[in-house]
């Protein structure tokens, strides 16, 4: 038996990078790249902001069906299925772009990708937690973030740059059809690769007694009820929603601001330039900020550092306000501002994630409650994004980014008053206080 286990044990380095790369790609395409694509294809910023934000809803609601995934024989099957489904949808998306009603069809297909991607995130984290020991989880946690950000650099950086290059020679339609087809090929190839390398240990629930539907829904009810029984939970939810309010407003409009003409108040950057400074150097700065924030918190503690982390997360949005006022022509100056904003974004984002882990997801049902907290977090990111296009179209870029700065103030105030627990609970202990 031990020999069999040894044979079946897969080297984590062969599947962790590809697994978390596949987690990052659909999210980045839907949340960032789609904005540039639809703008190139003539869709208004109001529609772009509304619909590319609305399709992110599955990442908010994913906690609702996470217990149902325990019925699968192995999580490997679902991981591969969702990767293949996402790849097929990207291929269909590429084929839909020349059609008369391409926008409605594209949004529908992206909605399927979002549902598939959110499901993939649940089971991918499940594979990581089930297949690795606690020490291995700590050892490879850096590989997770690096692989996810590599997907961001490739997806919103290199391939967006390629889209801009192809656009100059072939036109926007053909360029984006090729890019969507490349996303499809990447996801399908990763799914086929995981058929051979991803561990497929049988789900513990499928061995012996399997939960009935009634038991599963009872578990969902218990997860939700115990979450809202936590002390300070309402304050925590308000804090989580406010933390990303400014980002939610800005994130959809920034690429459009960078791309829009100077006459319209934008910076007039090409798609290649955006892919280079926003997708590549910006994502690299985000990764560096995230790594340094971990060391910064470790030297003190989250309670002492949370305000400075929130400040780092929100204040750099002033970069876009300044850029909107002066509209500099220098790509280096614009790129430097974006790198600064992304570094602060990465540095401060760690504070929110750690807060949800250590304060919100304490006690019984840690994983489910963490999924619930991240769902609320995504809701706070999604709703402002839905409204951003209308607000930006009404106010113009300069006033819009001024409103973004004002939207950061409530998060800073809430950070000063957010309550912390005095000590962490014992592992597995149910704590409602």
URPENOR-V262440 format. One record per backbone hydrogen bond with DSSP energy under -1.0 kcal/mol. NH is the residue of the N-H (numbers start at 1). CO is the residue of the C=O. E is the energy in kcal/mol with one decimal. If there is no record, write none. Layout:
BEGIN
nh->(NH & NH)
co->(CO & CO)
e->(E & E)
END
This chain:
BEGIN
nh->(5 & 6 & 7 & 8 & 9 & 14 & 15 & 16 & 19 & 20 & 21 & 22 & 24 & 25 & 28 & 29 & 30 & 31 & 32 & 33 & 34 & 37 & 38 & 39 & 40 & 41 & 42 & 43 & 48 & 49 & 50 & 51 & 52 & 54 & 55 & 56 & 57 & 59 & 60 & 61 & 64 & 70 & 71 & 72 & 79 & 80 & 81 & 82 & 83 & 84 & 85 & 86 & 87 & 88 & 89 & 90 & 91 & 92 & 93 & 94 & 95 & 96 & 99 & 102 & 105 & 106 & 107 & 108 & 109 & 110 & 111 & 112 & 113 & 114 & 115 & 116 & 117 & 118 & 119 & 120 & 121 & 122 & 123 & 124 & 125 & 126 & 127 & 128 & 129 & 130 & 131 & 132 & 137 & 138 & 139 & 140 & 144 & 145 & 146 & 147 & 148 & 149 & 150 & 151 & 152 & 153 & 154 & 155 & 156 & 158 & 159 & 161 & 162 & 163 & 164 & 165 & 166 & 167 & 168 & 170 & 171 & 175 & 176 & 177 & 178 & 179 & 180 & 181 & 182 & 183 & 184 & 185 & 186 & 187 & 188 & 189 & 190 & 191 & 192 & 193 & 194 & 196 & 197 & 198 & 203 & 216 & 217 & 218 & 219 & 220 & 221 & 222 & 223 & 224 & 225 & 226 & 227 & 228 & 230 & 231 & 233 & 236 & 237 & 238 & 239 & 240 & 241 & 242 & 243 & 245 & 248 & 249 & 250 & 251 & 254 & 257 & 258 & 259 & 260 & 265 & 266 & 267 & 268 & 269 & 274 & 275 & 276 & 277 & 278 & 279 & 281 & 282 & 284 & 285 & 286 & 287 & 288 & 289 & 290 & 291 & 292 & 293 & 294 & 295 & 296 & 297 & 298 & 299 & 300 & 305 & 306 & 309 & 310 & 311 & 312 & 313 & 314 & 315 & 317 & 318 & 319 & 322 & 323 & 324 & 325 & 326 & 327 & 334 & 335 & 336 & 337 & 338 & 339 & 340 & 341 & 342 & 343 & 344 & 345 & 346 & 347 & 348 & 349 & 350 & 353 & 354 & 355 & 356 & 357 & 358 & 359 & 360 & 361 & 369 & 370 & 371 & 372 & 373 & 374 & 375 & 376 & 377 & 378 & 379 & 380 & 382 & 383 & 386 & 387 & 388 & 391 & 392 & 393 & 394 & 395 & 396 & 400 & 401 & 402 & 403 & 404 & 405 & 406 & 407 & 409 & 412 & 413 & 414 & 415 & 416 & 418 & 429)
co->(1 & 2 & 3 & 4 & 5 & 11 & 12 & 12 & 15 & 16 & 17 & 18 & 20 & 21 & 24 & 25 & 26 & 27 & 28 & 28 & 29 & 33 & 34 & 35 & 36 & 37 & 39 & 38 & 44 & 45 & 46 & 47 & 48 & 50 & 51 & 53 & 54 & 56 & 57 & 57 & 61 & 67 & 68 & 69 & 75 & 76 & 77 & 78 & 79 & 80 & 81 & 82 & 83 & 84 & 85 & 86 & 87 & 88 & 89 & 90 & 91 & 92 & 96 & 99 & 101 & 102 & 103 & 104 & 105 & 106 & 107 & 108 & 109 & 110 & 111 & 112 & 113 & 114 & 115 & 116 & 117 & 118 & 119 & 120 & 121 & 122 & 123 & 124 & 125 & 126 & 127 & 128 & 133 & 134 & 135 & 136 & 140 & 141 & 142 & 143 & 144 & 145 & 146 & 147 & 148 & 149 & 150 & 151 & 152 & 153 & 154 & 157 & 158 & 159 & 160 & 161 & 162 & 163 & 164 & 166 & 167 & 171 & 172 & 173 & 174 & 175 & 176 & 177 & 178 & 179 & 180 & 181 & 182 & 183 & 184 & 185 & 186 & 187 & 188 & 189 & 190 & 193 & 193 & 194 & 73 & 212 & 213 & 214 & 215 & 216 & 217 & 218 & 219 & 220 & 221 & 222 & 223 & 224 & 227 & 432 & 230 & 232 & 233 & 234 & 235 & 236 & 237 & 238 & 239 & 242 & 244 & 245 & 246 & 247 & 250 & 253 & 254 & 255 & 256 & 262 & 261 & 257 & 260 & 258 & 270 & 271 & 272 & 273 & 274 & 274 & 276 & 277 & 280 & 281 & 282 & 283 & 284 & 285 & 286 & 287 & 288 & 289 & 290 & 291 & 292 & 293 & 294 & 295 & 297 & 301 & 302 & 305 & 306 & 307 & 308 & 309 & 310 & 311 & 314 & 315 & 316 & 318 & 319 & 320 & 321 & 322 & 323 & 330 & 331 & 332 & 333 & 334 & 335 & 336 & 337 & 338 & 339 & 340 & 341 & 342 & 343 & 344 & 345 & 346 & 349 & 350 & 351 & 352 & 353 & 354 & 355 & 355 & 356 & 365 & 366 & 367 & 368 & 369 & 370 & 371 & 372 & 373 & 374 & 375 & 376 & 378 & 379 & 382 & 383 & 384 & 387 & 388 & 389 & 390 & 391 & 392 & 396 & 397 & 398 & 399 & 400 & 401 & 402 & 403 & 406 & 408 & 409 & 410 & 411 & 412 & 414 & 426)
e->(-2.3 & -2.2 & -2.2 & -2.4 & -1.3 & -2.3 & -1.2 & -2.8 & -2.2 & -2.3 & -1.8 & -2.0 & -1.6 & -2.1 & -2.3 & -2.4 & -2.4 & -2.5 & -2.4 & -1.8 & -2.6 & -2.2 & -2.7 & -1.7 & -2.3 & -1.5 & -1.4 & -2.6 & -2.4 & -2.7 & -2.0 & -2.6 & -2.1 & -2.1 & -1.9 & -1.5 & -1.7 & -1.3 & -1.8 & -1.8 & -2.2 & -1.3 & -1.6 & -1.3 & -2.4 & -2.4 & -2.3 & -2.8 & -1.9 & -2.4 & -2.8 & -2.4 & -2.1 & -2.6 & -2.4 & -2.2 & -1.9 & -2.6 & -2.4 & -2.1 & -1.8 & -1.5 & -1.8 & -1.2 & -1.9 & -3.2 & -2.5 & -2.0 & -2.5 & -2.7 & -2.0 & -1.5 & -2.2 & -2.6 & -2.1 & -2.8 & -3.3 & -2.7 & -1.9 & -2.4 & -2.2 & -1.5 & -2.0 & -2.8 & -2.0 & -1.7 & -2.5 & -2.1 & -2.4 & -2.4 & -2.6 & -1.2 & -2.7 & -1.9 & -2.0 & -2.3 & -1.3 & -1.4 & -2.2 & -2.4 & -2.5 & -2.4 & -1.8 & -1.8 & -1.5 & -2.5 & -2.5 & -3.0 & -2.3 & -1.8 & -2.8 & -2.5 & -2.2 & -2.1 & -2.1 & -2.0 & -2.8 & -2.3 & -1.3 & -3.4 & -1.4 & -2.0 & -2.6 & -1.9 & -2.2 & -2.1 & -2.5 & -2.0 & -2.2 & -2.2 & -2.1 & -2.4 & -2.5 & -2.3 & -2.4 & -2.6 & -2.3 & -2.2 & -2.4 & -2.4 & -2.5 & -1.3 & -1.6 & -1.6 & -3.9 & -2.2 & -2.5 & -1.8 & -2.0 & -2.2 & -2.1 & -2.3 & -2.5 & -2.2 & -2.8 & -2.6 & -1.5 & -1.9 & -1.2 & -1.8 & -1.5 & -2.6 & -2.5 & -2.3 & -2.5 & -2.6 & -2.4 & -2.3 & -2.0 & -1.5 & -2.9 & -1.7 & -2.1 & -3.0 & -2.2 & -2.8 & -2.6 & -1.7 & -2.5 & -1.6 & -2.7 & -2.0 & -3.0 & -3.0 & -2.2 & -2.5 & -2.0 & -2.8 & -2.0 & -1.6 & -2.2 & -1.1 & -2.2 & -2.2 & -2.1 & -2.1 & -2.2 & -2.6 & -2.3 & -2.1 & -2.4 & -2.0 & -1.4 & -1.2 & -2.3 & -2.6 & -2.0 & -1.5 & -1.2 & -1.5 & -2.0 & -2.2 & -2.7 & -2.4 & -2.3 & -2.0 & -2.0 & -2.5 & -1.6 & -2.4 & -2.2 & -2.4 & -2.5 & -2.1 & -1.5 & -2.4 & -2.6 & -2.2 & -3.1 & -2.2 & -1.9 & -2.2 & -2.6 & -2.2 & -2.3 & -2.7 & -2.4 & -2.2 & -2.3 & -2.7 & -2.5 & -2.6 & -2.1 & -1.0 & -1.9 & -2.6 & -2.0 & -2.2 & -1.8 & -2.9 & -2.5 & -1.3 & -2.1 & -2.9 & -2.4 & -2.2 & -2.2 & -2.4 & -2.6 & -1.8 & -2.1 & -2.3 & -2.4 & -1.7 & -2.0 & -2.3 & -2.3 & -1.8 & -1.3 & -1.3 & -2.3 & -3.0 & -2.3 & -1.6 & -2.5 & -2.7 & -2.2 & -2.5 & -1.4 & -2.1 & -1.9 & -1.6 & -1.9 & -2.3 & -1.4 & -1.5 & -2.2 & -2.7 & -2.1 & -1.1 & -1.2 & -2.5)
END
